[in-house]
Structures are given as structure tokens and as C-alpha cells.
Amino acid sequence: MADLDIVNLVNILDSICCSLIGCFFLFQLKRDIHDHQRKAAICFFWLYLCWGVAFVIMAVRNWIYIEISVLVSNALYMLSFYILLFGVFHWYRLRLKPWHYIVCGIHVCIYTAIQIGMLEWFPQSFVYRVYFAAGNNITLLLVIISILRQQQNYNGFGEKLLSISLHSLILAALLPSVAVSFLKDVYFFQASVTLAQSIACNFMLGALLSLFLFNQVDRHYQSSVRDQLTGLYNRRYFWEHVQQYMSEAGQPFILAIIDVDYFKQINDKFGHDAGDQVVQRVARAIQRNLSESDVLARYGGDEFIIFFPSQHMQSTEQILNAVRLTINEICLSHDGETPECVTASLGYAACRACAGDSVEQMIKRADVALYQAKHSGRNRVVGLEDTVLTDIFRSENDLEWHHINRR
């Protein structure tokens, strides 16, 4: 019996250490992040703190009043699952409303009162109290899992690991119920609780740390492929995407270049801050007219470039005209003068049989179309079908002149 007690003590200390380690790492995390992620990390820190205290109170139930042990441990365990729920809300930037906290408080109080009532008035109801606890805990876990599924469009690898860990928590929550149902021994019940606590702490710690780790990795990756001013993809990503499409898909596609007309004059008249706002507004105007399969990037300055896959070959000009009209809705005013609306020239080139062509050659073809749009009066869409550059530009000097004078 002494050996068994020592083993139990070691297992209890192990679970407590897991909770403390979780608190330590999550406390360190919240110091280096900001905004919604910091709020999520704080919630996850309190999750582990509640788990640790609740487990200690339950483990020492033989040395304190049983009513205190049942009251505190059940309240903290139930509260911890709400804290986990609130942490997930913060992670996805979902708004927590006052009624969420009210439901949490009412549920914890009613749940704990029922546990105490069953203990006082039905002393032989231990098995049912275990079932009742498992049912409430699993219900909250299922709610959290449903939120993750609703946000699946935003889920990365870290969120998927979190979802797996939540499913493991459901299995862990069932362990005490299985123990009291089939083994009918207090030692097996205590062992099942210790095992459930260990599973919960280890799985969740790994998942939560991975959640923040992969988010940081993704943030660094996004900063390397995104334009800082507009949030669009940058030139590097665009080239890589088109190159991969050309080498793997082998399907027709279209590249379109959009250039804001008289952008230098906008900067000179309204200032560079206004010029930056125009670039941002133009970016949003273009995005509103594109689908998820299209790829939009800021190519430089006031230039944007779009990749249209094969399914949009027939509707490209219609889409680009819609983009042009949306850009025309952007207007600027200066010192009470009549507002001036922004215009843009758009050129696109279709690649239907471009075997052996490079991304640079395709971009030059779209640039030729843009050149024609500029020299045909601006604020229009011009398209070319597999045009050979030398048919329009007789020398590289002409193309260089176009780059210098396109504004």
C-alpha cells in the first residue's frame, strides 16, 4: 500500500508540474505578443493555473473538508473550460459580449451547486456526479470545437493541432467515467483523474505552443510575400506563383497590369500621404472585383498586376472594365476645389500557347497592352492575344522610353 501511495504521489506531482510548466511558458508568450493574441495567451495561462489548483484541491481531499474540495475543484474545472473558450474567441478576434460572461457565471454556479447538493443529499451519488461533470465538460469542448470548424477558412497547422488536442481532451474527460463504471475502485478512479489531467496538460501545452509558433512562422512568411502598404502580394510572390502555374498546370492564363494615370501629379498636388491613400484605395477597388482564384499583387509604385487562371479567360475584359469603373469612383479634393477622380489604364495579355515563354516575357506582353492603353487616351482597357513584342516595339529603347513616360 505504501508503494502504491508513493506512485500516486509521484503521479500527482507530475500533473502539478505539467500545469506549472504550462503556466510558465504561456506567461513568457504573453510578454512578447500583442493585441488579440496576447489576450488569448492570458486566457490560456489562467486555464493552466485553474487546472493546477483544481487538481491540487482534489488530490488533497482526504486532508480537507470534502465539501470544500468538491466545491473548489468542480468550480475551477468548469471555469477553466470557459477560459479556454474565451481564449479561442480572442484568438479568432471574435467579440466577447457581456452575456458570454453572464452565462459563464450562471453555469459555473449552478453546476457547482448541483455537485454540492448531490454530495450532501445523496451521499451515494458519486458515480452520477462523475457522469455529470463529464457531460458538462464535454459539452463545452464540443462548443469550442464547433467554433474552430466555423473558422476553418482561417485555420493553419497550429489551429488543426489545437482541434486534435481538443478531441483528446474529450477522451480524457471520459476516463474517470469509464473508471467508475467498470473498475469500481477509488484507486482506479484517482489514477484515471491523474491520467486525464496529464493528457490534458501535455496535449494542450503542445497544441497551444504550436499555435503561437506556427502563427509566428506564418507572420514572417506573410511579411516576406506581402506589400507593407496595401497588404497585397508583392512582386516576388507573384513571379513565383505564375512560374509555378506555367510549369505545373500548363493551362492558358492572362496577366493584366493596372497603372494609375497621372500619379506623379497626384503626389505633387495632394502630397505623398494622399498618394499612399490612393494606392491603398485602388488596391481595395481592384480586390472587390476579383475572385479567390485570381492573384493580385502590387508590382511597384502605383502599378498592380493580376493573374487570371484559365476559367476567367472569357470574362477578363469585363472584369477589368469593372475594375476601371470602380477606380473611377475614387475622388480627391484640395482646398475646397472640385473633386478630381482617379483614373487608371489597364493592359492585359493572354497566354494560350506559351510553351517556352518566361514570366518576364508574359509581363512584357501585358506591358505592351498597357502602353497602348496609355497612348490611346488612358482610362481604358486594352488586351493583346499572344502578341510578339517586336511587332509593336522595334527596339528595346522604345520599351525603356515607355517605362519612363507611362505616367
C-alpha positions as CSV (number, residue, x, y, z in Angstrom):
1,M,0.0,0.0,0.0
2,A,2.9,2.4,0.8
3,D,4.4,1.7,-2.6
4,L,1.0,2.5,-4.2
5,D,0.8,5.7,-2.2
6,I,4.2,6.8,-3.4
7,V,3.3,6.0,-7.0
8,N,0.2,8.1,-6.7
9,L,2.1,10.9,-5.1
10,V,4.6,10.9,-7.9
11,N,1.8,11.0,-10.5
12,I,0.1,13.8,-8.7
13,L,3.4,15.8,-8.5
14,D,3.9,15.1,-12.3
15,S,0.5,16.6,-13.1
16,I,1.1,19.6,-10.9
17,C,4.5,20.1,-12.6
18,C,2.8,19.9,-16.0
19,S,0.4,22.7,-15.0
20,L,3.2,24.8,-13.7
21,I,5.3,24.3,-16.8
22,G,2.3,25.3,-18.9
23,C,1.8,28.4,-16.8
24,F,5.5,29.3,-17.2
25,F,5.7,29.0,-21.0
26,L,2.3,30.7,-21.6
27,F,3.4,33.6,-19.2
28,Q,6.5,34.0,-21.3
29,L,4.5,34.0,-24.5
30,K,2.2,36.8,-23.5
31,R,5.1,39.1,-22.8
32,D,6.3,39.0,-26.5
33,I,3.0,39.3,-28.4
34,H,0.2,41.9,-28.6
35,D,-3.4,42.6,-29.3
36,H,-5.8,39.6,-29.6
37,Q,-3.0,37.0,-29.4
38,R,-1.9,38.4,-26.0
39,K,-5.4,38.2,-24.7
40,A,-5.6,34.6,-25.9
41,A,-2.3,33.8,-24.2
42,I,-3.5,35.3,-20.9
43,C,-6.6,33.1,-21.1
44,F,-4.5,30.0,-21.8
45,F,-2.3,30.9,-18.8
46,W,-5.3,31.1,-16.5
47,L,-6.5,27.8,-18.0
48,Y,-3.4,26.0,-16.7
49,L,-3.5,27.8,-13.4
50,C,-7.1,26.7,-12.8
51,W,-6.2,23.2,-13.9
52,G,-3.3,23.1,-11.5
53,V,-5.1,24.5,-8.5
54,A,-8.2,22.4,-9.1
55,F,-6.1,19.2,-9.3
56,V,-4.3,20.0,-6.1
57,I,-7.6,20.7,-4.2
58,M,-9.0,17.4,-5.5
59,A,-5.8,15.5,-4.7
60,V,-5.8,16.6,-1.0
61,R,-9.5,15.9,-0.5
62,N,-8.6,13.4,2.3
63,W,-6.9,16.1,4.3
64,I,-9.6,18.9,4.0
65,Y,-13.3,19.1,4.2
66,I,-14.8,17.1,1.3
67,E,-17.3,19.9,0.7
68,I,-14.5,22.4,0.1
69,S,-12.7,20.0,-2.2
70,V,-15.8,19.3,-4.3
71,L,-16.8,23.0,-4.4
72,V,-13.5,24.5,-5.4
73,S,-12.3,21.7,-7.8
74,N,-15.5,21.5,-9.7
75,A,-15.9,25.3,-9.9
76,L,-12.3,25.7,-11.2
77,Y,-12.5,22.8,-13.7
78,M,-15.8,24.2,-15.1
79,L,-14.4,27.7,-15.2
80,S,-11.2,26.5,-16.9
81,F,-13.2,25.3,-19.9
82,Y,-14.9,28.7,-20.2
83,I,-11.5,30.3,-20.1
84,L,-10.4,28.1,-22.9
85,L,-13.5,29.1,-24.8
86,F,-12.8,32.8,-24.2
87,G,-9.1,32.2,-25.3
88,V,-10.3,30.8,-28.6
89,F,-12.7,33.8,-29.1
90,H,-9.7,36.1,-28.6
91,W,-7.6,34.1,-31.0
92,Y,-10.1,34.4,-33.8
93,R,-10.8,38.1,-33.0
94,L,-14.4,37.1,-32.1
95,R,-16.2,39.6,-29.9
96,L,-16.9,38.6,-26.4
97,K,-20.2,40.1,-25.3
98,P,-21.4,40.6,-21.7
99,W,-23.9,37.8,-21.9
100,H,-21.0,35.4,-22.5
101,Y,-19.6,36.2,-19.1
102,I,-23.1,36.1,-17.5
103,V,-23.7,32.6,-19.0
104,C,-20.3,31.5,-17.7
105,G,-21.0,32.7,-14.1
106,I,-24.5,31.2,-14.0
107,H,-23.4,27.9,-15.4
108,V,-20.4,27.6,-13.0
109,C,-22.6,28.5,-10.0
110,I,-25.5,26.1,-10.9
111,Y,-23.1,23.3,-11.9
112,T,-21.2,23.6,-8.6
113,A,-24.4,23.9,-6.5
114,I,-25.7,20.7,-8.1
115,Q,-22.5,18.9,-7.3
116,I,-22.6,20.1,-3.6
117,G,-26.3,19.2,-3.4
118,M,-25.8,15.7,-4.7
119,L,-22.9,15.3,-2.3
120,E,-25.0,16.4,0.7
121,W,-28.4,14.9,0.0
122,F,-27.3,11.8,-2.0
123,P,-24.0,10.6,-0.5
124,Q,-24.1,7.5,-2.7
125,S,-24.3,9.6,-5.9
126,F,-20.5,9.7,-6.6
127,V,-20.8,7.9,-9.9
128,Y,-23.5,10.2,-11.1
129,R,-21.5,13.3,-10.1
130,V,-18.7,12.0,-12.2
131,Y,-21.0,11.5,-15.1
132,F,-22.5,14.9,-14.6
133,A,-19.0,16.5,-14.6
134,A,-18.0,14.7,-17.8
135,G,-21.2,15.7,-19.6
136,N,-20.7,19.4,-18.8
137,N,-17.0,19.4,-19.7
138,I,-17.6,17.6,-22.9
139,T,-20.4,19.9,-23.9
140,L,-18.2,22.9,-23.6
141,L,-15.4,21.2,-25.5
142,L,-17.8,20.4,-28.3
143,V,-18.8,24.1,-28.4
144,I,-15.1,25.1,-28.7
145,I,-14.6,22.5,-31.5
146,S,-17.6,23.9,-33.4
147,I,-16.1,27.4,-33.3
148,L,-12.8,26.1,-34.7
149,R,-14.8,24.4,-37.5
150,Q,-16.7,27.6,-38.2
151,Q,-13.4,29.5,-38.6
152,Q,-11.8,26.8,-40.7
153,N,-11.0,29.3,-43.5
154,Y,-8.6,30.9,-41.1
155,N,-7.1,27.7,-39.7
156,G,-3.5,26.9,-40.2
157,F,-1.4,24.0,-38.9
158,G,-1.4,25.3,-35.4
159,E,-5.2,25.5,-35.3
160,K,-5.5,22.0,-36.6
161,L,-3.3,20.7,-33.8
162,L,-5.5,22.6,-31.3
163,S,-8.5,20.9,-32.8
164,I,-6.8,17.5,-32.4
165,S,-5.9,18.3,-28.8
166,L,-9.5,19.2,-28.0
167,H,-10.7,15.9,-29.3
168,S,-8.1,14.2,-27.0
169,L,-9.5,16.3,-24.1
170,I,-12.9,14.8,-24.8
171,L,-11.3,11.3,-24.4
172,A,-9.5,12.4,-21.3
173,A,-12.8,13.8,-19.8
174,L,-14.4,10.3,-20.4
175,L,-11.6,8.4,-18.5
176,P,-13.0,9.0,-14.9
177,S,-16.5,8.0,-16.1
178,V,-15.1,4.8,-17.6
179,A,-13.1,4.1,-14.4
180,V,-16.1,4.4,-12.0
181,S,-18.3,2.5,-14.4
182,F,-16.2,-0.6,-14.9
183,L,-13.4,-0.8,-12.3
184,K,-15.4,0.3,-9.2
185,D,-12.3,1.1,-7.2
186,V,-11.3,4.5,-5.7
187,Y,-7.6,4.0,-6.6
188,F,-8.5,3.4,-10.3
189,F,-10.7,6.5,-10.2
190,Q,-7.8,8.6,-8.8
191,A,-5.4,7.1,-11.3
192,S,-7.9,7.9,-14.1
193,V,-8.2,11.5,-13.0
194,T,-4.4,11.8,-12.8
195,L,-4.0,10.3,-16.3
196,A,-6.7,12.6,-17.6
197,Q,-5.0,15.7,-16.1
198,S,-1.7,14.6,-17.6
199,I,-3.2,14.0,-21.1
200,A,-5.0,17.4,-21.0
201,C,-1.9,19.3,-19.8
202,N,0.6,17.8,-22.2
203,F,-1.6,17.7,-25.3
204,M,-2.9,21.2,-24.8
205,L,0.5,22.7,-24.0
206,G,1.9,21.2,-27.2
207,A,-1.0,22.4,-29.2
208,L,-1.0,25.9,-27.7
209,L,2.7,26.4,-28.1
210,S,2.4,25.1,-31.7
211,L,-0.5,27.5,-32.3
212,F,1.7,30.5,-31.4
213,L,4.8,29.1,-33.1
214,F,3.2,28.4,-36.5
215,N,1.4,31.8,-36.3
216,Q,4.8,33.5,-35.9
217,V,6.2,31.4,-38.8
218,D,3.2,32.4,-40.9
219,R,3.6,36.0,-39.9
220,H,7.2,36.1,-41.0
221,Y,6.3,34.3,-44.3
222,Q,3.5,36.8,-45.0
223,S,5.8,39.7,-44.3
224,S,8.2,38.3,-46.9
225,V,5.5,38.0,-49.6
226,R,3.2,40.9,-48.8
227,D,3.4,44.5,-49.6
228,Q,3.5,46.6,-46.4
229,L,1.4,49.5,-47.7
230,T,-1.5,47.6,-49.3
231,G,-1.3,44.1,-47.8
232,L,-1.3,42.7,-51.3
233,Y,1.2,40.1,-52.5
234,N,4.5,41.6,-53.7
235,R,6.3,41.1,-56.9
236,R,8.4,38.2,-55.7
237,Y,5.4,36.1,-54.7
238,F,3.6,36.9,-58.0
239,W,6.6,35.8,-60.1
240,E,6.9,32.6,-58.2
241,H,3.1,31.9,-58.4
242,V,3.0,32.5,-62.2
243,Q,6.2,30.5,-62.7
244,Q,4.8,27.5,-60.8
245,Y,1.5,27.7,-62.7
246,M,3.3,27.8,-66.1
247,S,5.5,24.8,-65.2
248,E,2.8,22.6,-63.5
249,A,-0.6,23.5,-64.8
250,G,0.2,24.1,-68.4
251,Q,-3.1,25.8,-68.8
252,P,-3.9,29.2,-70.6
253,F,-3.9,32.3,-68.4
254,I,-4.0,36.1,-68.6
255,L,-1.8,38.7,-67.0
256,A,-3.1,42.2,-66.5
257,I,-1.2,45.3,-65.4
258,I,-3.0,48.3,-63.9
259,D,-1.4,51.7,-63.8
260,V,-2.9,54.8,-62.1
261,D,-3.0,57.7,-64.5
262,Y,-1.1,60.9,-63.7
263,F,0.0,59.5,-60.3
264,K,3.0,61.9,-60.2
265,Q,0.7,64.8,-60.4
266,I,-1.5,63.4,-57.6
267,N,1.6,63.2,-55.4
268,D,2.7,66.7,-56.4
269,K,-0.8,68.3,-55.8
270,F,-2.1,66.4,-52.8
271,G,1.0,65.2,-51.2
272,H,2.6,61.8,-50.7
273,D,0.3,60.8,-47.9
274,A,-2.6,61.3,-50.2
275,G,-0.8,59.3,-52.8
276,D,-0.4,56.4,-50.4
277,Q,-4.1,56.5,-49.6
278,V,-4.9,56.4,-53.3
279,V,-2.7,53.3,-53.7
280,Q,-4.5,51.7,-50.8
281,R,-7.9,52.6,-52.1
282,V,-7.1,51.4,-55.6
283,A,-5.9,48.1,-54.2
284,R,-9.2,47.7,-52.4
285,A,-11.2,48.7,-55.5
286,I,-9.4,46.0,-57.6
287,Q,-9.9,43.3,-54.9
288,R,-13.6,43.9,-54.8
289,N,-13.9,42.8,-58.4
290,L,-11.7,39.7,-58.2
291,S,-12.4,36.1,-57.2
292,E,-10.4,33.9,-54.9
293,S,-8.7,32.1,-57.8
294,D,-7.3,35.4,-59.1
295,V,-3.9,36.6,-57.8
296,L,-3.4,40.4,-57.3
297,A,0.0,41.9,-56.4
298,R,1.4,45.4,-56.1
299,Y,4.1,45.5,-58.8
300,G,5.6,48.7,-57.7
301,G,4.7,52.3,-57.0
302,D,1.2,52.8,-58.5
303,E,1.3,49.6,-60.6
304,F,-0.7,46.5,-59.9
305,I,-0.6,43.1,-61.6
306,I,-3.3,40.4,-61.8
307,F,-3.1,36.8,-62.7
308,F,-6.3,35.3,-64.2
309,P,-6.4,31.5,-64.4
310,S,-7.9,29.7,-67.4
311,Q,-11.5,29.7,-66.1
312,H,-11.6,33.5,-66.4
313,M,-10.3,33.7,-70.0
314,Q,-13.6,34.7,-71.5
315,S,-14.6,37.3,-68.9
316,T,-11.3,39.1,-68.3
317,E,-12.1,42.3,-70.2
318,Q,-15.5,42.5,-68.5
319,I,-13.8,42.1,-65.1
320,L,-11.1,44.7,-65.9
321,N,-13.7,47.2,-67.1
322,A,-15.5,46.8,-63.8
323,V,-12.2,47.4,-62.0
324,R,-11.6,50.5,-64.1
325,L,-15.0,51.9,-63.2
326,T,-14.6,51.1,-59.5
327,I,-11.3,53.0,-59.5
328,N,-13.0,56.0,-61.2
329,E,-15.2,56.3,-58.0
330,I,-12.1,57.3,-56.0
331,C,-12.0,61.1,-55.9
332,L,-9.7,63.7,-54.2
333,S,-10.4,67.3,-53.3
334,H,-7.9,70.1,-52.4
335,D,-8.8,73.3,-50.6
336,G,-12.4,73.2,-51.5
337,E,-11.8,72.7,-55.2
338,T,-13.9,70.5,-57.4
339,P,-13.0,66.8,-56.6
340,E,-10.8,65.1,-59.0
341,C,-11.5,61.4,-59.7
342,V,-8.7,58.9,-60.2
343,T,-8.4,57.0,-63.5
344,A,-6.3,54.1,-64.5
345,S,-5.1,52.4,-67.6
346,L,-5.3,48.6,-67.9
347,G,-3.4,46.3,-70.3
348,Y,-3.7,42.5,-70.4
349,A,-2.1,39.7,-72.4
350,A,-3.5,36.2,-72.9
351,C,-1.2,33.2,-72.9
352,R,-2.9,30.4,-74.8
353,A,0.1,28.6,-76.1
354,C,3.1,30.0,-74.3
355,A,5.4,27.0,-74.2
356,G,8.9,28.1,-73.6
357,D,8.0,31.6,-72.6
358,S,9.2,33.1,-69.3
359,V,7.2,35.1,-66.8
360,E,9.2,38.1,-67.8
361,Q,8.1,37.7,-71.4
362,M,4.5,37.4,-70.4
363,I,4.7,40.5,-68.2
364,K,6.3,42.4,-71.2
365,R,3.3,41.4,-73.3
366,A,0.9,42.8,-70.7
367,D,3.1,45.9,-70.5
368,V,2.7,46.4,-74.3
369,A,-1.0,46.4,-73.9
370,L,-0.7,48.9,-71.1
371,Y,1.5,51.1,-73.4
372,Q,-1.3,51.0,-76.0
373,A,-3.9,51.9,-73.3
374,K,-1.8,54.9,-72.2
375,H,-1.3,56.2,-75.8
376,S,-4.9,55.7,-76.7
377,G,-6.1,58.2,-74.2
378,R,-5.7,56.5,-70.8
379,N,-8.6,55.3,-68.6
380,R,-9.3,52.3,-70.8
381,V,-8.6,48.6,-71.1
382,V,-6.5,47.1,-73.9
383,G,-5.8,43.4,-74.5
384,L,-3.4,41.5,-76.7
385,E,-3.5,37.9,-77.8
386,D,-0.1,36.2,-77.9
387,T,1.5,39.4,-79.3
388,V,5.1,39.3,-80.3
389,L,6.9,42.3,-78.8
390,T,8.9,43.2,-81.8
391,D,5.6,43.8,-83.8
392,I,4.9,46.8,-81.6
393,F,8.3,47.9,-80.2
394,R,11.0,47.9,-82.8
395,S,13.7,48.2,-80.2
396,E,14.4,47.8,-76.6
397,N,14.9,51.6,-76.4
398,D,11.2,52.1,-77.2
399,L,10.2,49.8,-74.3
400,E,12.5,51.7,-72.0
401,W,11.0,55.0,-73.2
402,H,7.6,53.6,-72.4
403,H,8.6,52.8,-68.8
404,I,9.9,56.3,-68.3
405,N,7.0,58.1,-69.8
406,R,4.0,55.9,-68.9
407,R,2.8,58.3,-66.2
